[in-house]
């Protein structure tokens, strides 16, 4: 479970940079395509912020599920 928390912390730092700092403007275009996924490469800066925020919420849900239920074998 430690790796799940570590990955969530890394994703949190990335999401903070994109949503609240200038990350969306820097990542806009081909960089978003390379570092996030193909769909993100088509988005503008404001849309990219929303996309990353939604992915962070999904990641938080995944972390909560992993910590509560644990890993299934």
Secondary structure, DSSP 8 states (H G I E B T S, - for coil): -HHHHHHHHHHHHHHHHHHHSSHHHHHTTHHHHHHT-TTGGG--HHHHHHHHHHHHHHHHHHHHHHHHH----
